[in-house]
Amino acid sequence: MILPLLVLLAAAPENLTHRVTGLFSREREADLREAVKRLPEVELLAVDFDRGEATFSFDPAKLFKGVKEKDRADRFDQLLKQASSHTFGIRPPCAVPWENLKLVEIPVAGLDCKGCELAAYESISKIDGVEQATASFKAGRVTARIDPTKPSRDALIEALKKRNVTIKAP
């Protein structure tokens, strides 16, 4: 009697929320949904653009067959990257409470396509301490929510300049 209950519990899907890299504009939600459709064992339940997070549902026994529990996050990241041509990935949850993050806004010019926005986003999102970032040519700005003890606004601006993003005067 206990064995069937264990089998049922093992097959129960898990709902997990992850930070999503590549979610730099609201329009990218549709792209994320399309990428997740390529992962038949995964369902996208919700997207929180403001926090750069998404909630996924999947059966870990099916999705991670033969993968050690400690390696599952890396494997899920690889799967999402493959499904999205490496434009989306996952990161661990934010270590700093959301209300303690500092919002940095940088006015920019010259971002005229998704590729330009992605380049600007990637240049700052990979900096240690950047917990969430956006890039929008429509709005003319790049934003980052940062751990206030780590990167400075100047470090973000320098990273953008290295990617040839034009910084507008405030």
Secondary structure per residue as TSV (DSSP state, phi and psi in degrees):
chain	resnum	aa	ss	phi	psi
A	1	M	-	360.0	-36.0
A	2	I	H	-70.3	-37.6
A	3	L	H	-58.4	-48.4
A	4	P	H	-60.5	-35.2
A	5	L	H	-64.7	-41.7
A	6	L	H	-63.8	-39.3
A	7	V	H	-63.6	-44.0
A	8	L	H	-61.8	-43.7
A	9	L	H	-64.8	-39.1
A	10	A	H	-66.8	-29.2
A	11	A	T	-89.3	-3.4
A	12	A	-	-68.1	133.1
A	13	P	-	-69.2	150.9
A	14	E	E	-104.8	143.5
A	15	N	E	-109.1	117.4
A	16	L	E	-127.9	139.4
A	17	T	E	-102.5	130.1
A	18	H	E	-128.4	151.5
A	19	R	E	-72.3	140.8
A	20	V	E	-114.2	122.8
A	21	T	E	-82.3	145.6
A	22	G	T	95.4	-4.2
A	23	L	-	-91.5	66.2
A	24	F	-	-93.3	-10.3
A	25	S	S	-147.8	157.3
A	26	R	T	-60.5	-31.0
A	27	E	T	-64.8	-21.6
A	28	R	H	-74.1	-12.0
A	29	E	H	-60.1	-41.4
A	30	A	H	-62.6	-39.0
A	31	D	H	-65.0	-39.3
A	32	L	H	-64.0	-43.7
A	33	R	H	-60.4	-40.6
A	34	E	H	-64.7	-42.0
A	35	A	H	-63.3	-42.8
A	36	V	H	-66.9	-29.4
A	37	K	H	-60.6	-24.7
A	38	R	T	-79.2	-4.0
A	39	L	-	-111.1	89.1
A	40	P	T	-60.6	-19.6
A	41	E	T	-91.9	0.7
A	42	V	E	-121.8	138.9
A	43	E	E	-120.2	134.2
A	44	L	E	-90.4	114.4
A	45	L	E	-89.7	-40.8
A	46	A	E	-157.7	152.0
A	47	V	E	-126.8	128.7
A	48	D	E	-113.2	90.3
A	49	F	G	-59.9	-42.1
A	50	D	G	-58.6	-31.6
A	51	R	G	-100.3	-5.8
A	52	G	T	67.5	37.0
A	53	E	E	-125.6	157.7
A	54	A	E	-142.3	149.5
A	55	T	E	-107.8	127.1
A	56	F	E	-116.6	151.7
A	57	S	E	-123.6	133.5
A	58	F	E	-163.1	160.9
A	59	D	-	-94.2	108.6
A	60	P	H	-60.8	-29.1
A	61	A	H	-65.0	-33.0
A	62	K	H	-85.9	-46.6
A	63	L	H	-69.4	-35.0
A	64	F	T	-116.6	35.8
A	65	K	T	-55.7	122.2
A	66	G	T	80.6	4.2
A	67	V	-	-102.2	130.5
A	68	K	-	-63.8	147.2
A	69	E	G	-55.8	-38.9
A	70	K	G	-67.7	-17.7
A	71	D	G	-101.6	2.2
A	72	R	H	-65.7	-40.7
A	73	A	H	-62.3	-42.5
A	74	D	H	-63.7	-39.6
A	75	R	H	-66.9	-40.7
A	76	F	H	-64.8	-40.4
A	77	D	H	-58.1	-46.5
A	78	Q	H	-61.0	-44.1
A	79	L	H	-62.1	-44.8
A	80	L	H	-67.1	-39.0
A	81	K	H	-62.1	-43.9
A	82	Q	H	-62.8	-42.7
A	83	A	H	-68.9	-21.6
A	84	S	T	-113.4	16.0
A	85	S	T	55.3	38.7
A	86	H	T	65.0	27.6
A	87	T	S	-100.4	-12.2
A	88	F	-	-128.1	154.0
A	89	G	E	-159.0	-179.1
A	90	I	E	-123.8	155.6
A	91	R	E	-132.6	161.6
A	92	P	-	-62.9	160.2
A	93	P	-	-56.8	154.5
A	94	C	-	-61.7	130.5
A	95	A	S	-81.1	-21.5
A	96	V	S	-98.7	134.7
A	97	P	-	-55.0	137.6
A	98	W	G	-51.9	-42.4
A	99	E	G	-68.8	-14.8
A	100	N	G	-91.9	-7.7
A	101	L	-	-75.1	146.4
A	102	K	E	-98.8	132.1
A	103	L	E	-88.9	124.9
A	104	V	E	-116.7	126.7
A	105	E	E	-116.5	131.7
A	106	I	E	-125.5	116.7
A	107	P	E	-71.6	133.4
A	108	V	E	-134.1	163.5
A	109	A	E	-135.5	159.2
A	110	G	-	91.4	-0.3
A	111	L	-	-84.8	100.9
A	112	D	-	-117.0	8.8
A	113	C	S	-157.4	169.2
A	114	K	H	-60.4	-35.7
A	115	G	H	-63.7	-40.7
A	116	C	H	-66.2	-42.1
A	117	E	H	-62.8	-43.5
A	118	L	H	-60.9	-42.9
A	119	A	H	-62.0	-43.5
A	120	A	H	-65.3	-45.1
A	121	Y	H	-59.1	-50.0
A	122	E	H	-62.6	-32.4
A	123	S	H	-65.1	-29.8
A	124	I	H	-103.6	-28.7
A	125	S	H	-67.6	-21.3
A	126	K	T	-87.0	-5.5
A	127	I	S	-74.2	131.9
A	128	D	T	-56.7	127.5
A	129	G	T	102.2	-14.1
A	130	V	E	-83.6	115.3
A	131	E	E	-95.9	-26.6
A	132	Q	E	-157.2	143.9
A	133	A	E	-146.6	157.0
A	134	T	E	-138.3	160.7
A	135	A	E	-146.8	127.9
A	136	S	E	-142.4	120.7
A	137	F	T	-75.9	-29.2
A	138	K	T	-62.8	-43.7
A	139	A	T	-83.2	-17.0
A	140	G	T	68.9	35.9
A	141	R	E	-155.3	157.2
A	142	V	E	-116.9	136.7
A	143	T	E	-123.9	155.7
A	144	A	E	-147.0	137.9
A	145	R	E	-102.3	119.5
A	146	I	E	-124.0	154.5
A	147	D	-	-68.6	118.0
A	148	P	T	-63.4	-11.0
A	149	T	T	-92.5	-0.9
A	150	K	S	-115.4	-106.0
A	151	P	-	-71.5	152.1
A	152	S	-	-100.1	164.6
A	153	R	H	-56.3	-39.9
A	154	D	H	-61.8	-37.3
A	155	A	H	-65.2	-37.2
A	156	L	H	-67.3	-44.3
A	157	I	H	-62.1	-42.9
A	158	E	H	-61.4	-42.5
A	159	A	H	-63.4	-39.3
A	160	L	H	-66.3	-42.5
A	161	K	H	-61.9	-36.1
A	162	K	H	-63.4	-24.9
A	163	R	T	-95.4	13.8
A	164	N	T	62.5	31.7
A	165	V	-	-86.0	130.4
A	166	T	E	-80.1	123.7
A	167	I	E	-93.3	125.2
A	168	K	-	-86.8	151.6
A	169	A	-	-68.9	138.2
A	170	P	-	-64.1	360.0
